[in-house]
Amino acid sequence: MATSHLSDHICRPIPHRSASFRRLTTTNTTIIFLSPPKCSKSGSFLVKTDQKSKWVVRLSLVEQNPPKPTVDMKRLVDFLYDDFPHIFNDQGTDRTAYDERVTFLDPITKFDSISGYLFNIAMLKKLFSPDLQLHWVKQDHWDSIQNNDYFSLEGLLDVIKQLRIYETPDLETPKYQLLKRTGKYEVRKYKPFIVVEADGDKLAGSTGFNGVTGYIFGKNSTAEKIPMTTPIFTEAFDADMSKVSIQIVLPSEKDMSSLPYPSQEAVRLRRVEGGIAAVSKFSGELSEDIVLEKEKALRSCVIRDGLKPKLGCLLARYNDPGRTWSSIMRHEVLIWLEEFAWD
């Protein structure tokens, strides 16, 4: 959450009742607000320009109808749409648009200057390497916590949780855009992708794995070897989790017309149209009971939050279990959603 005075008079404050002086700086003029004593109903403000002072207006402050600040909201929103997407990239935010004494506030940090805020942004870039995508402009709110007031212990614990290490191989993965992150799951928008798949027996099983890996290792109509990607998907298509396939995602540069045909009848190619998915991330040893428990918990969360899950689910396994400690393995359960709308 950022409370600020932007230059160019995007925000134009006017006097109000308070117990202290406030000094605001615009491009060429210093404005000092003088608040009246509690027993008074009127006050004045002083405009000081070129070291010469004079009283320019006296305002009536009526308790029953207090004045409100006038804000060019369209101009402010347009500025945020233009500036905010750059806070984590090389272009950075336009610090000239902010007064030096601007106040920035979120559940765990508070800064009273633009310099402090930019220092915080630099620290976040070091810790998380974020890729910010601005969907819409609203009051800053963390979807992952309930208490958004400063200082929020819940917010601090949420940040610590995000620092947890999950081992992700340096391989291509299906492309997606993160739309929302709650305390329990993420909402992602996946682009279409192509899989090579074979029938499986259960979500945590490996039946059919040799068939799909054989395809990318050259058991296809042209003997072409295709680069490996991650994760390995197993997908259940029905509520009973009885119809299962095991899948490898093919590189994004490939399309259905350029791919060789599988040499084995049990192996097939399929285009996945992508869409919106709720995703729960976890680590540790895998078993069918654990996966079904994770799926049940995720489905319960999305229904509670007013989302509409589709039947079935996917298990994404990112790591070779023989080469990765179970404590840092990256596993995910995905459930496709019927739709998603911003709150």
TIZA-520437 format. One line per 2 residues: for each residue z, x, y of C-alpha. Coordinates in Angstrom, 1 decimal, decimal comma, always signed. Example, Ala and Ser with C-alpha at 12.3 -4.5 7.8 and 13.67 -1.06 7.14 Angstrom:
residues 2
+7,8 +12,3 -4,5; +7,1 +13,7 -1,1
***
This chain:
residues 343
+0,0 +0,0 +0,0; -0,9 +1,5 +3,4
+0,3 +0,2 +6,7; -1,6 +1,9 +9,5
-3,1 +1,8 +13,0; -6,8 +2,6 +12,8
-8,6 +4,0 +15,8; -11,4 +2,2 +17,6
-9,1 -0,8 +18,0; -9,6 -2,2 +14,6
-6,0 -3,3 +14,8; -4,6 -4,3 +18,2
-0,8 -4,7 +18,2; +1,0 -6,7 +20,8
+4,7 -6,7 +21,6; +7,3 -8,4 +19,4
+11,1 -8,7 +19,3; +12,9 -5,7 +17,8
+15,8 -3,5 +18,5; +14,0 -0,2 +19,1
+11,1 +1,4 +21,0; +7,7 +1,9 +19,3
+5,1 +4,4 +20,5; +1,5 +4,0 +19,3
-1,4 +6,3 +20,1; -5,0 +5,2 +20,5
-8,0 +7,3 +21,5; -7,1 +7,7 +25,2
-4,1 +5,6 +26,0; -0,4 +5,8 +25,0
+1,3 +2,4 +24,8; +5,1 +2,0 +24,8
+6,6 -1,3 +23,8; +9,9 -2,2 +25,4
+11,7 -4,8 +23,4; +14,1 -7,2 +25,2
+17,8 -7,5 +24,4; +18,8 -10,1 +21,9
+20,0 -12,5 +24,6; +16,7 -12,4 +26,4
+13,5 -14,3 +25,7; +11,1 -12,2 +27,7
+10,0 -8,6 +27,7; +7,4 -6,3 +29,1
+5,2 -3,4 +28,0; +4,2 -0,3 +29,8
+0,8 +1,2 +29,7; +0,8 +4,9 +30,6
-2,5 +6,6 +31,5; -3,1 +10,0 +33,1
+0,6 +10,5 +33,7; +0,7 +7,6 +36,1
+2,7 +4,5 +35,1; +2,7 +1,0 +36,3
+3,8 -2,4 +34,9; +0,7 -4,4 +34,1
+1,9 -7,6 +32,5; +5,1 -9,6 +31,6
+4,9 -11,6 +28,4; +7,1 -14,5 +27,4
+8,5 -14,1 +23,9; +9,5 -17,5 +22,6
+11,6 -17,4 +19,5; +10,2 -20,7 +18,2
+6,6 -19,3 +18,4; +6,6 -15,5 +18,0
+3,3 -13,7 +18,8; +1,2 -12,3 +16,0
-0,9 -9,1 +15,9; -4,6 -9,6 +16,4
-6,7 -7,8 +13,8; -10,4 -7,6 +13,4
-10,2 -8,2 +9,6; -13,9 -8,0 +8,9
-14,2 -4,6 +10,5; -11,1 -3,4 +8,7
-12,3 -4,6 +5,3; -15,8 -3,1 +5,9
-14,1 +0,2 +6,8; -12,0 +0,2 +3,6
-15,1 -0,6 +1,4; -16,8 +2,4 +3,0
-14,0 +4,8 +3,1; -11,7 +4,1 +0,1
-14,1 +5,0 -2,7; -14,2 +8,6 -1,5
-10,5 +9,4 -1,5; -10,7 +11,3 -4,8
-14,2 +12,8 -4,5; -15,4 +15,8 -2,5
-16,2 +13,7 +0,6; -12,6 +12,6 +0,9
-11,2 +9,9 +3,3; -12,0 +9,9 +7,0
-8,8 +11,1 +8,4; -10,1 +10,6 +12,0
-9,9 +6,9 +11,5; -6,1 +7,0 +11,1
-3,4 +7,7 +13,6; -1,4 +10,8 +12,6
+1,8 +8,7 +12,4; +0,3 +6,2 +9,9
+2,7 +4,9 +7,2; +1,5 +4,8 +3,6
+3,7 +3,1 +1,0; +3,4 +2,4 -2,8
+6,0 +1,8 -5,5; +6,9 +5,5 -5,8
+5,7 +7,4 -2,7; +6,1 +6,9 +1,0
+4,6 +9,0 +3,8; +4,8 +8,7 +7,5
+1,8 +10,7 +8,4; -1,9 +11,0 +7,4
-1,2 +14,6 +6,4; +1,5 +13,6 +3,9
-0,8 +10,9 +2,4; -3,7 +13,4 +2,0
-1,3 +15,8 +0,3; -0,4 +13,0 -2,2
-4,0 +12,4 -2,9; -4,6 +16,1 -3,6
-1,7 +16,1 -6,0; -3,0 +13,0 -7,9
-6,4 +14,7 -8,2; -4,7 +17,7 -9,9
-2,7 +15,5 -12,3; -5,2 +12,8 -13,3
-8,8 +13,8 -12,3; -9,3 +10,1 -11,3
-12,7 +8,4 -11,1; -12,1 +5,7 -8,5
-14,3 +2,6 -8,6; -13,5 +0,0 -5,8
-14,0 -3,5 -7,0; -12,6 -5,4 -4,1
-10,3 -5,0 -1,1; -6,8 -6,6 -1,3
-3,2 -5,7 -0,8; -2,4 -2,6 -2,9
-0,7 -3,8 -6,1; -0,1 -2,0 -9,4
-1,1 -4,4 -12,2; +0,9 -2,3 -14,7
+4,3 -3,0 -13,3; +6,3 -6,0 -12,0
+8,3 -4,4 -9,2; +5,9 -3,1 -6,6
+8,6 -2,5 -4,0; +9,5 +1,1 -2,9
+11,2 +2,8 -4,7; +10,3 +1,4 -8,2
+11,8 +3,1 -11,2; +9,4 +1,0 -13,3
+6,6 +2,6 -11,3; +7,9 +6,1 -11,9
+8,1 +5,4 -15,7; +4,6 +4,1 -15,6
+3,2 +7,3 -14,0; +5,1 +9,4 -16,6
+3,5 +7,2 -19,4; +0,1 +8,0 -18,0
+0,8 +11,8 -18,4; +1,0 +11,4 -22,2
-1,5 +13,7 -23,9; -4,2 +12,1 -26,2
-6,6 +14,5 -27,9; -10,2 +13,4 -27,2
-12,9 +15,6 -28,7; -15,6 +16,9 -26,3
-18,2 +14,6 -27,6; -20,2 +11,7 -26,0
-18,4 +8,4 -26,0; -19,6 +4,8 -25,2
-19,8 +4,4 -21,5; -17,4 +1,9 -19,9
-15,9 +1,0 -16,5; -12,2 +0,5 -16,2
-11,6 -2,9 -14,6; -7,8 -3,3 -14,9
-4,8 -1,5 -16,4; -1,7 -3,4 -17,3
+1,5 -2,1 -18,8; +0,3 -3,0 -22,3
-3,5 -2,7 -22,3; -6,7 -1,9 -20,3
-9,6 -4,2 -19,5; -12,9 -2,3 -19,8
-16,6 -3,2 -19,2; -18,8 -1,5 -21,8
-22,4 -0,8 -21,4; -24,7 -1,6 -24,3
-24,9 +1,0 -27,1; -26,5 +1,5 -30,5
-24,6 +2,0 -33,7; -25,5 +3,1 -37,2
-23,3 +1,1 -39,6; -22,5 +0,2 -43,2
-20,2 -2,3 -44,9; -16,5 -1,3 -45,0
-13,5 -2,6 -46,8; -10,7 -2,6 -44,2
-10,1 -1,6 -40,6; -8,1 +1,6 -41,5
-10,4 +2,4 -44,4; -13,2 +4,9 -44,8
-15,6 +3,0 -47,2; -19,2 +3,4 -45,9
-18,4 +6,6 -43,9; -20,6 +8,9 -46,0
-23,5 +6,6 -45,5; -23,4 +6,5 -41,7
-22,7 +10,3 -41,4; -25,5 +10,9 -43,9
-27,9 +9,1 -41,5; -27,0 +11,4 -38,5
-27,1 +14,5 -40,7; -30,7 +13,9 -41,7
-30,9 +11,2 -44,3; -33,4 +9,1 -42,4
-37,1 +8,6 -42,3; -37,9 +11,7 -40,2
-35,0 +13,9 -41,5; -33,9 +14,2 -37,9
-30,4 +15,5 -37,2; -28,6 +13,4 -34,5
-25,6 +14,7 -32,5; -22,2 +13,4 -33,5
-20,3 +11,2 -31,0; -16,8 +9,8 -30,9
-15,1 +7,4 -31,8; -15,7 +6,2 -35,3
-15,5 +2,4 -35,1; -14,5 +0,0 -37,8
-15,0 -3,7 -36,8; -13,7 -6,9 -38,3
-15,9 -9,9 -37,4; -13,7 -12,8 -38,4
-10,1 -14,0 -37,9; -9,2 -13,1 -41,5
-10,4 -9,5 -41,0; -12,3 -9,9 -44,3
-15,8 -8,9 -43,1; -15,7 -5,3 -41,9
-18,3 -2,6 -41,0; -17,9 +1,1 -40,2
-19,9 +2,4 -37,3; -21,0 +5,6 -35,5
-22,2 +5,2 -32,0; -25,6 +7,0 -31,4
-26,3 +9,1 -28,3; -27,1 +7,1 -25,2
-30,4 +8,8 -24,8; -31,6 +7,1 -28,0
-33,2 +3,6 -28,1; -34,1 +1,4 -31,1
-37,8 +2,3 -30,8; -37,2 +6,1 -31,0
-34,7 +6,2 -33,8; -35,7 +6,9 -37,4
-35,1 +4,4 -40,1; -32,2 +4,9 -42,4
-33,1 +6,2 -45,9; -30,4 +4,2 -47,6
-30,6 +0,5 -47,9; -26,9 +0,0 -47,2
-27,2 +1,7 -43,8; -28,6 -0,2 -40,8
-29,0 +0,2 -37,0; -27,7 -2,4 -34,5
-27,7 -2,7 -30,8; -24,3 -3,7 -29,4
-24,7 -5,6 -26,1; -21,4 -4,3 -24,7
-19,3 -6,6 -22,5; -15,6 -6,9 -21,5
-12,9 -5,7 -23,9; -9,1 -5,5 -23,9
-8,0 -2,2 -25,2; -4,7 -0,9 -26,5
-4,2 +2,9 -27,0; -1,8 +4,5 -29,4
-1,3 +7,5 -31,6; +0,4 +8,5 -34,9
-0,5 +7,9 -38,6; -2,8 +5,0 -39,4
-2,4 +2,2 -41,9; -3,9 -1,2 -42,3
-0,5 -2,8 -41,5; -0,1 -0,8 -38,3
-3,6 -1,7 -37,1; -3,1 -5,4 -37,8
+0,2 -5,2 -35,9; -1,5 -3,6 -32,9
-4,2 -6,2 -33,0; -1,7 -9,1 -33,1
+0,3 -7,7 -30,2; -2,8 -7,1 -28,1
-4,2 -10,6 -28,8; -0,8 -12,1 -27,8
-0,8 -10,2 -24,5; -4,3 -11,2 -23,4
-3,7 -14,8 -24,3; -0,4 -14,7 -22,3
-2,3 -13,3 -19,3; -4,8 -16,1 -19,4
-7,7 -14,2 -21,0; -9,8 -15,6 -23,8
-10,2 -13,2 -26,8; -13,0 -13,5 -29,3
-12,6 -13,5 -33,1; -12,2 -10,1 -34,8
-11,5 -6,7 -33,4; -12,4 -3,0 -33,5
-10,4 +0,1 -34,4; -11,6 +3,3 -32,6
-10,7 +6,6 -34,2; -11,4 +9,6 -32,0
-10,0 +12,5 -34,1; -10,5 +14,3 -37,4
-7,1 +13,7 -39,1; -7,3 +17,0 -40,8
-7,5 +19,0 -37,6; -5,4 +17,0 -35,1
-1,6 +16,5 -35,0; -0,9 +12,8 -35,5
+1,4 +12,8 -32,4; -1,6 +13,4 -30,1
-4,3 +11,5 -32,0; -6,2 +8,9 -29,9
-6,5 +5,5 -31,6; -7,6 +2,3 -29,9
-7,7 -1,4 -30,8; -10,4 -3,3 -28,9
-10,8 -7,1 -28,7; -13,9 -8,5 -27,0
-13,2 -11,1 -24,3; -15,1 -14,3 -23,5
-14,9 -13,6 -19,8; -12,9 -11,8 -17,1
-12,3 -12,8 -13,5; -10,2 -11,1 -10,8
-6,9 -12,6 -9,9
***
